[in-house]
Structure formats: C-alpha cells, structure tokens
C-alpha cells in the first residue's frame, strides 16, 4: 500500500499565486527524487453540510483560503528515502522565495493508506 505526506496550509488569498510558484519548484524537487505523485490544491468550496468545514476547522479569516497538499510514495521506506534526498537538495533553501504563509498555522502528517483504488 502507498504512503502519504499530507499538508493543510491556511493562506491569504492574495498570496496563492506566490505559493503556486513555490509549489511548482517543490513538485519538481519531490518528483525528481522519486515521489510517485504530487498534488497542491486550493480551496474552492470549504463549507459543507457534513461535519466541520475547513473554514471553521482552520479558523480562516475572510481574506484567507486553505491549501490542501499531499505527496504519494510507494511505501514508508521509500518516503523516508525520498524525503532525505529532498531535505538535502540545495533548492529547498528556497532562495528568492518569501514564505507566503504563516508557519505557525502550517499542519502536516504522515498517512498509511488503508484503502486504495
């Protein structure tokens, strides 16, 4: 079964274009080092009738949205190898990029896939 790194990132709507530029570099780096797939998405409809919507869960302000991102790997072992290479890649210093979101509100986790299709 696959293994996933997942991210939820509250971000000001006006900073999404800057984030996308940074994410394009991230995609290039992760894919070069062996990630199976790489996704970055921005909120389109964040309220829903089931459960706690992303707006409320992320405590978004009127001028904010959320980035939902994930990277897919073949396995936890492969994820660990890819991540080690990514974190030592000099491009990850992101020179020339200003962080477009507040790292204090950045959320991430590792996920073991239990159903795949």
N, C-alpha and C positions, 0 to 999 in steps of 0.2 A: 504494500500500500504506500501511497505517496505521503509526503510530509510537507507542511506548510509553515511559512513565517507570515503572520498577519499583522496589519497596522491600521489603526484608526487615528486620524490626524485632524483635529479642528483647525480651520484656516480661514482667514479673512477672504471674502470673495474676490477682492481686488488683487490678491496675491496668488490666485490659482495659476495664472499664466507663468509667473516666475517659478512656481512649484513644478509645473509641467516641464519646463526647461531642465530643471534639476532632475526630475524623474526620468527624462529621456536618457540622461547620462547614466543614471542608476540602472536602467534597463540594459543598456549596452554593457555595463560592467558585469552585472549578475549573469547575463546570458553568455558572455564570453567565458566566464568561469564555470559554467555548467548548469545553471538553473534550467529546469525543464520549461517553465512558463513564468511570465512576469506580468502583473496587472496593477495599474493605478487607475482609480476611478474617482469621480467627484459626485457629490450628492445631487440627485435630480428631484427626488420626492422623498423627503425624510420623515414625514408624519405618516403613520399607518394606523388602521383600526385594531391591530393586534399588538399587544404588549407595549413596551416602552419604545417610542420612536427615537431615532438617532438625535433629533434636535434636542429632545429632553435629556436623553442619556449623556450626550456630550456637552450639555449646558451651552448650546450655541446662542450667540447674540444675533441680532437681526442682520448684521453685516457679515455673518460667518456661514460657512458650509463645512462639510466634512469630506476628507479623503479616505477612501476605503481601498487599501492596497494589500496585495498578497503575492508571494513568490512560492512556486511549487517546485519541489525536489522529488527525486526518486525514492529517497529514504532519509532517515535522520542522519545516518552516517554520511551520505552524500551531501546533505545540507551542511553538516559541520565542515566538510572539506571545502565546499564552495564558499561558505561564509568566511573561513580563514583566509582564503585567497582574496575575496572581496575586501576584507578589512585591511589587508596589507597592500592593496592596489593604490599607488600614489594618486590616482584620480579621485579617490574617496576623500581626499583632503578638501575637495570641492572649492578649490581656489577660484576666486572670482564670483562665487555664489554667496549671496546673503541668505541666511536661513529664513524662508518665507513663513514659518510658523513658530509657535511657542513650544519649545521642547518640554516645558513643564506640563503640557497637555497632550503630548505625544503618547500613544499607547501601542504596545506591541506584545506579541506572544507567539509561541510555537504550538503547532497543532498536528496531532496524529490523525490522519484520515481514517474514518471508520466505515464510510460508505463512499464508493467512487463509481462514476458511470459516464 
